[in-house]
Amino acid sequence: MAIRFKPVYNKRLETKPVLVRTFNTWTDGAQASLQGCFEATDWSTFKVATNNIHKYTETIERAHKVGCRRLN
């Protein structure tokens, strides 16, 4: 004789709605342009600007955004 118990909890798959995510990808032309921009960048100028890793990262992110605007 087997006793089967019904679980008290609800499974997450049954309680959560389906999540759909979309994302954009770079075209081949945009990738080539961006790669060319990165290859032409003098990265040592960013290193000289600061010894703080957070400032260094922030500066590179800003430069990347400016570079992307020129590509669009």
LUMKOLRO-88179 format. One record per residue (C-alpha): residue number from 1; residue in one letter; x negated, y, z negated. Coordinates in steps of 0.5 Angstrom, whole numbers, plus 500, padded with zeros to 3 digits. Layout:
+-----+--------+-----+-----+-----+
: num : residu :  px :  py :  pz :
+-----+--------+-----+-----+-----+
: NUM :      A :   X :   Y :   Z :
...
+-----+--------+-----+-----+-----+
//
This chain:
+-----+--------+-----+-----+-----+
: num : residu :  px :  py :  pz :
+-----+--------+-----+-----+-----+
:   1 :      M : 500 : 500 : 500 :
:   2 :      A : 497 : 507 : 502 :
:   3 :      I : 499 : 513 : 499 :
:   4 :      R : 498 : 519 : 504 :
:   5 :      F : 498 : 526 : 501 :
:   6 :      K : 500 : 533 : 505 :
:   7 :      P : 495 : 538 : 505 :
:   8 :      V : 497 : 544 : 501 :
:   9 :      Y : 493 : 549 : 505 :
:  10 :      N : 494 : 551 : 512 :
:  11 :      K : 488 : 550 : 517 :
:  12 :      R : 485 : 556 : 520 :
:  13 :      L : 487 : 554 : 527 :
:  14 :      E : 494 : 554 : 526 :
:  15 :      T : 494 : 561 : 522 :
:  16 :      K : 490 : 565 : 526 :
:  17 :      P : 492 : 568 : 533 :
:  18 :      V : 488 : 567 : 539 :
:  19 :      L : 482 : 572 : 539 :
:  20 :      V : 480 : 574 : 547 :
:  21 :      R : 474 : 578 : 548 :
:  22 :      T : 471 : 581 : 554 :
:  23 :      F : 464 : 584 : 556 :
:  24 :      N : 461 : 587 : 561 :
:  25 :      T : 455 : 585 : 565 :
:  26 :      W : 449 : 588 : 569 :
:  27 :      T : 449 : 588 : 576 :
:  28 :      D : 443 : 585 : 579 :
:  29 :      G : 441 : 593 : 582 :
:  30 :      A : 442 : 596 : 575 :
:  31 :      Q : 438 : 590 : 572 :
:  32 :      A : 432 : 592 : 577 :
:  33 :      S : 433 : 599 : 576 :
:  34 :      L : 433 : 599 : 568 :
:  35 :      Q : 427 : 594 : 569 :
:  36 :      G : 423 : 599 : 573 :
:  37 :      C : 425 : 604 : 568 :
:  38 :      F : 422 : 600 : 562 :
:  39 :      E : 416 : 599 : 566 :
:  40 :      A : 415 : 606 : 567 :
:  41 :      T : 415 : 608 : 560 :
:  42 :      D : 409 : 609 : 556 :
:  43 :      W : 411 : 606 : 550 :
:  44 :      S : 405 : 608 : 546 :
:  45 :      T : 408 : 615 : 545 :
:  46 :      F : 414 : 612 : 541 :
:  47 :      K : 409 : 609 : 536 :
:  48 :      V : 405 : 616 : 535 :
:  49 :      A : 411 : 619 : 534 :
:  50 :      T : 412 : 616 : 527 :
:  51 :      N : 410 : 610 : 522 :
:  52 :      N : 417 : 609 : 520 :
:  53 :      I : 420 : 603 : 523 :
:  54 :      H : 427 : 606 : 523 :
:  55 :      K : 425 : 612 : 526 :
:  56 :      Y : 421 : 609 : 531 :
:  57 :      T : 427 : 604 : 533 :
:  58 :      E : 432 : 610 : 533 :
:  59 :      T : 427 : 614 : 538 :
:  60 :      I : 427 : 608 : 543 :
:  61 :      E : 435 : 607 : 543 :
:  62 :      R : 436 : 615 : 544 :
:  63 :      A : 431 : 614 : 550 :
:  64 :      H : 434 : 608 : 553 :
:  65 :      K : 441 : 612 : 553 :
:  66 :      V : 438 : 617 : 556 :
:  67 :      G : 435 : 612 : 561 :
:  68 :      C : 441 : 609 : 562 :
:  69 :      R : 445 : 616 : 564 :
:  70 :      R : 440 : 617 : 569 :
:  71 :      L : 441 : 610 : 572 :
:  72 :      N : 449 : 611 : 573 :
+-----+--------+-----+-----+-----+
//
